[in-house]
Amino acid sequence: SYARRAVASTITASVNDIILGVSGTAAIEIRLPSAGDYSAGQFFTVKDESGAANTKNITIKASGSQTIDGQTSIILESPHAAVNIYSDGTSKFFIY
């Protein structure tokens, strides 16, 4: 089994997070630690558990000038959306 962390407001993720289950009453921002804090290939999932991402967007932001698939942030904006993200262990995140 994987550890699940409930997210109901803006947070900074931890390298120990595996599943971030998001449900809140407003838009939420998830800030990522540096990609270098993760092991190469280490992954995690962000999931809209409430089904409200279309009206309460979930923004996932990389640290500093780091990127997620070339972007400094990504937005989940569909009901029940999810994204799997992994780190290169140095300076970038990727969606898979």
N, C-alpha and C positions, 0 to 999 in steps of 0.2 A: 504494500500500500504506500501511497505518497502522502506527505504532510500537506494539509490544506490550511491556508490562512484566510480568514474572513476579512474582507476589506469593505468598509462602509464610508470612508472618507479618504482624503488625500494622504498618501504614505510615501515613504522611501522604502523600496523593496530591500530585502536582505538576500545575501548569497545563499542562505539556507532555505529560502522559499522555493517550493516546487509547484504548487498550485495556489494562485491568488483568485479566490472566489469573490467577485465584486457584486455588491448590492448596496445601494445607497439612495438617499433622497435628493441628491444633486449630482452634477457632473463631478467626476473624480479624476485626479491626476496620480499616476504611479511614477515615481522618480526611480531610476535605476542607479545602483552603485556603479563604479567604474567597471568596464568590461575586464580590466586587468585583475579585479578582485575575484573573478570566476575562473575556474579551470577551463581550458580549451574544450569545447564541446558541452560544457555544463548548460543545462536547459531548464526552462520553467514555462508554465502556462498561465495566461491571464484569461479568465472566463467571466462573461456577464451572466451571473446566475439569476438576476432579477428579471432579465428580458427587457430592460428599459434603456439600453444603450442608445437607442434611436432618439430619445429625448434627454437622456442624461449620459452624454458621451464619456468614454473612458480614454483618457490621453495617457500614453506611455512615453516618457521622456528619457532619452539617453543622457548620460552625465557629460557636462561640458561640451566639447566639440565632437564627442563620440557619436556614432550613428547606429541606426537600426535599418538595415537594408538601404543605406545611403541617406537616410533622413534623420534629423535630430529628434523627431517624435513621430508616433503613429497614433491614430485615433480609431477606436472601436465604436462604430456608430450604427450597428444593426442589432436588433433584438437577439439575445443569446449568443452573440459573437464570441469567438475565442481566438487566441493566437498563441502559437508555440514559438519561443524565442531561445536562441542559444548564443553563447559568447565564443569569440575566437581566442579568449584568454589574454588578449592584449588591449585592443582598442575599439572593437566593433562587435555589434550584435547582428544576428541574422534571423529572419523568419523562416520556419520550415513547416 
